[in-house]
Amino acid sequence: MRKSIKAIVCAVSALVICAAPNIANYAGITTSTTAITAEAGDVTIIKEGQYKYAIYKGLKYQIGTNFVKLAGRYGYVTEINVPATIPIDGNDVKVTEVLSNAFVAVKDKSRNPQNIDLSLNSIKKVDLSKCRYLKKIPNYCFQNMCLKELVLPTQSDNGISIGDYAFCNTKIGTLTFSKSLDTIYSYQFVQSFTQVQNINMSDKAFEDALAHGYLKKFKSLEEVNGYQLFKKDVKGKPYFDEHYKPLIEKYSTECDYNNITFMNKYIDAMVKYVVKTETSRSMTDEQKVRKLHDWVCKKVNYAYLPGTRKPDETWANASDSTIFMKNKAICEGYARGFELLLQEAGIESYVVQIPSVHAWNIVKLNGQWYNIDTCHDDGRSNLSHYLKSDTEIQRCKDGHAGTKEIQRPYGYEGNEGYTRIRYASIPSTCPECPTSWKK
């Protein structure tokens, strides 16, 4: 009776692992020639072919010289918790690697003659946090799994190599780093992490990641430590989480340049909010253009180098987000931000430029094209650069003299960088603006 109770308790707690003979080798459950029972804390050694394996707490490890490699599961487990070492012959042997194909979900149940759950979909969490000796997570070691959370190990001095396809087709929702880490610089972030929506990490590690672009491949990132980074108030105005706002604003250029999802969503929501609150359906297109023109001129200041009257011609001040994030810009930043507003309002328009000299916009109203320069109208009350003809705007010799051309967005037709500006098509020649607007 005592033995039966013990067996039941161990089975419920998943601490007794039984492998039946002749089980097909799928998803990390491998064949043993004899039935094996291992209780919690015990290590059972088996041999398969030329390799010896240690069976420990539901997991299987290939035994090497003074190290072991995680080879898969050995029985039914709902979480994969890998220790730093496992006890073999009285020694603590380091876990240094995960074998390729160690955890590959088999979706075709017809390949499973024993009708055992081999899909690995029951495993929702892989915890490697204790694996301080782990050096390599190779390609294809975790495939087709529906993980809710992956906990990465604390970094070793040499870092951890993660293969580009280590988590192929694995939908990881949350990625967790040790809160003791101040940086995540030596992790190799891979394409498999593009679906991660939440990262658990220390504030210092988050700041370091923003500053150095380590979140570049996290295209779906929306939360940190379970806090949604970008939100909207009851009126629909976007804002950042109060705790993380200072860091996001400090490193907004890096977030923008690396095309991070939460930054894109914030800028997109801000553009929609401005157009919605500044314009209305009852307005004519010209009235909408005027309202958005005035909003830009009122909100934005020209970006000078500190203590000078020289333009601060960094990429940050030329990006399409700068008028929404920093309230300052050079001519390209004015034109590109204004272009986002015009497109949202349904106004046909382009950013135009005299290459390496100046940039502004052209808009189409009632079938006619007009020049409009929010940068040069900023601080002026006479609208000297509002809906002007080519002849009239060229009278301003500060950047408008010469043949203008449409500025192709970064990322368009081989241009590098990132922008939110999208054109349905770009004409081969820049449209002419023959006349100025007449009320």
Secondary structure as GFF3:
##gff-version 3
##sequence-region A 1 439
A	DSSP	alpha_helix	2	12	.	.	.	ID=ss1
A	DSSP	beta_strand	17	19	.	.	.	ID=ss2
A	DSSP	beta_strand	36	38	.	.	.	ID=ss3
A	DSSP	beta_strand	43	48	.	.	.	ID=ss4
A	DSSP	beta_strand	51	56	.	.	.	ID=ss5
A	DSSP	beta_strand	59	63	.	.	.	ID=ss6
A	DSSP	beta_strand	67	73	.	.	.	ID=ss7
A	DSSP	beta_strand	79	81	.	.	.	ID=ss8
A	DSSP	beta_strand	85	88	.	.	.	ID=ss9
A	DSSP	beta_strand	91	98	.	.	.	ID=ss10
A	DSSP	beta_strand	103	104	.	.	.	ID=ss11
A	DSSP	three_ten_helix	109	111	.	.	.	ID=ss12
A	DSSP	beta_strand	125	127	.	.	.	ID=ss13
A	DSSP	beta_strand	136	137	.	.	.	ID=ss14
A	DSSP	beta_strand	142	143	.	.	.	ID=ss15
A	DSSP	beta_strand	149	151	.	.	.	ID=ss16
A	DSSP	beta_strand	161	162	.	.	.	ID=ss17
A	DSSP	beta_strand	174	176	.	.	.	ID=ss18
A	DSSP	three_ten_helix	191	195	.	.	.	ID=ss19
A	DSSP	beta_strand	198	200	.	.	.	ID=ss20
A	DSSP	alpha_helix	203	212	.	.	.	ID=ss21
A	DSSP	beta_strand	223	224	.	.	.	ID=ss22
A	DSSP	beta_strand	227	228	.	.	.	ID=ss23
A	DSSP	beta_strand	230	232	.	.	.	ID=ss24
A	DSSP	beta_strand	238	240	.	.	.	ID=ss25
A	DSSP	alpha_helix	245	250	.	.	.	ID=ss26
A	DSSP	alpha_helix	252	257	.	.	.	ID=ss27
A	DSSP	alpha_helix	261	278	.	.	.	ID=ss28
A	DSSP	alpha_helix	285	299	.	.	.	ID=ss29
A	DSSP	beta_strand	301	302	.	.	.	ID=ss30
A	DSSP	alpha_helix	315	318	.	.	.	ID=ss31
A	DSSP	alpha_helix	322	325	.	.	.	ID=ss32
A	DSSP	beta_strand	328	329	.	.	.	ID=ss33
A	DSSP	alpha_helix	331	344	.	.	.	ID=ss34
A	DSSP	beta_strand	349	354	.	.	.	ID=ss35
A	DSSP	beta_strand	358	365	.	.	.	ID=ss36
A	DSSP	beta_strand	368	372	.	.	.	ID=ss37
A	DSSP	alpha_helix	374	377	.	.	.	ID=ss38
A	DSSP	beta_strand	386	388	.	.	.	ID=ss39
A	DSSP	alpha_helix	390	393	.	.	.	ID=ss40
A	DSSP	beta_strand	405	406	.	.	.	ID=ss41
###
